[in-house]
Amino acid sequence: MQITREAAISTIPTKKPVVVITGASAGVGRAVALQFARHGWRVALMARGKHRLEAVASEVRAAGAESLVLPADVADAECVEAAASTVVNRWGKIDVWINNAMVTVFGPAESIAPDEFRRVTEVTYLGQVHGTQTALKHMRQVGGGRIVCIGSALTYRSIPLQSAYCGAKAAIRGFVDALRCELLHEGSPIMITMIHLPAVNTEQFSWARCKMDREPRPVAPVFTPEAVADEIYRGALSAPRELWVGRPTVKAILAGLILPGLTDRLAARTAFEGQLDGKLKQSRRPDNLFDAVDPSAVSGGRFGDEASPAVGSVSGSKARAALAVGIGTMMLAAVLASRRLRIR
């Protein structure tokens, strides 16, 4: 008997379900881990920095949940598979897999070296491919599950100084769309969704590699990791095709789809200064492109004073439908107005 998408949502066990989160040692990944922990999930934490993972695992246990620390580089497919096998051997299953790990380089495209482009692609894009393939393997064995790939407004609307990251995020969307079609073709109960995020106040802007003279910053408005984690948790449960988190994400995606040339010019005019902080970059600034950053070097995002604790979300399908209705309404109004003018 074929399991429908709607029925599959109710098939995930309610007794101690299991979630695997990559990039779980800080920022959004940490906040998502704590959100699942507060709802009684077993939480497997994957990232490169073991000390940071241990700290998050302690927080997960303090929230009343079981935790499992999985030091692994998502760019290494064998390491990801070994980590997943550890989860299954310990807890017997994986109900939800969240691909959240990322790295980036801030700077003009010409300033980014080939090995830096390669590394961003290996972690931010291939890391999600490796995680998804591994999750599929284990979820097929139990007959269901959900995979969440974390995207960004920049998945649709690229901006200057982030060519490596934008390219990797766009590649994830292409991969997910193709895989989704394959799952639908076979009638699989496994569901895959992309959740696109706005600017978030995380450590990323303190430990990302930067080729500029000033420190990078998120393009305002900025949101707290906890607010975003709430939406990711809900998206993981409901599994829409896409979930667009925050009004800025919705505006950026729709504007890029409708008026790409105009948004190119707007990004060229505003996104350079919008991504640069007032403080000069430190001369010996640590970054996490190739190696995990020492936990004592960075603690939390720098933009807490401006980060909003409230952010909503909308299904990408509903947003597109609303846009289509709006355009159709305007076209109809224009036709009717034209007819009235001719009659006069």
Order of alpha helices (4+ residues) and beta strands (2+ residues): alpha-beta-alpha-beta-alpha-beta-alpha-beta-beta-alpha-alpha-beta-alpha-beta-beta-alpha-beta-beta-beta-alpha-beta-alpha-alpha-beta-beta-beta-alpha
